[in-house]
Every structure is written in C-alpha cells, then in structure tokens.
C-alpha cells in the first residue's frame, strides 16, 4: 500500500478518535445532567452542550476520506453531516426530539463502530509495517 494511503488511513483514524471524544462528552453530559428527554428539554446548557458535540461529530465526518466513507457505507455519514448542518445553520429550528433521539439511539453505536474501525486501521497499519520490513530485508 502506498504512503498516500497510509497517511489517509492515519488521518481517518485521528478523525475517528476525535469523534469518539465527542461521543464520550455526550455520554458524560447525559450522566451529569440527567438521562431523560425532560432534562434535555428543560436545560439550555444540556441542549447546547449536546448539540455542539453533535455538530462537531458532523463536522469531523465531513473530513473523513471518501474512500473510508465508501468502505463504511453502513454508517449514515450523510445524515450525520446533515445533523451538523441543521445544528450549525438552523439552530432555532433544531428540534429537541431529534437531538434526544440522536444522543440516545445513535451515539453509543457510532462510538463502538468508530472504535472497531480504529482497531481495523491499526491492524492494517501494523501489517503494512511488517510487510515493508520484510520487503526491505530481501
């Protein structure tokens, strides 16, 4: 595999790590401020904090390589990016029920999927290093 591919994989891995951080922030916010739709609805701090994390996840998703998104087409990347656009450009229209559904149903599976992808990219990187060192010994 070329060094361009390797650097793209590393960039994608770095982006996935950042997405995981925002997923963790959402989960921590739910623990601290309450794991209920009523708590979210009743607190602008809760709404703003989680909406910003959703926005950041969507922004990061825009920076994943096309190759990565095509290989992992089971993730609704377009919807993730669309949520970011709604949070960023139509904040007054951002419906609390959509935010609640997102942080309740989508964040944990997204985090787990990102962790699996990072493990996969790490294994591929290790294989490339082994293959490169074996090739240089010949």
C-alpha positions, 0 to 999 in steps of 0.5 A: 500500500502506498504512503498516500494511503497510509497517511489517509488511513492515519488521518481517518483514524485521528478523525475517528478518535476525535469523534469518539471524544465527542461521543464520550462528552455526550455520554458524560453530559447525559450522566451529569445532567440527567438521562431523560428527554425532560432534562434535555428539554428543560436545560439550555446548557444540556441542549447546547452542550449536546448539540455542539458535540453533535455538530462537531461529530458532523463536522469531523465526518465531513473530513473523513476520506471518501474512500473510508466513507465508501468502505463504511457505507453502513454508517449514515455519514450523510445524515450525520453531516446533515445533523451538523448542518441543521445544528450549525445553520438552523439552530432555532429550528433544531428540534429537541426530539431529534437531538434526544433521539440522536444522543440516545439511539445513535451515539453509543453505536457510532462510538463502538463502530468508530472504535472497531474501525480504529482497531481495523486501521491499526491492524492494517497499519501494523501489517503494512509495517511488517510487510515493508520490513520484510520487503526491505530485508530481501 
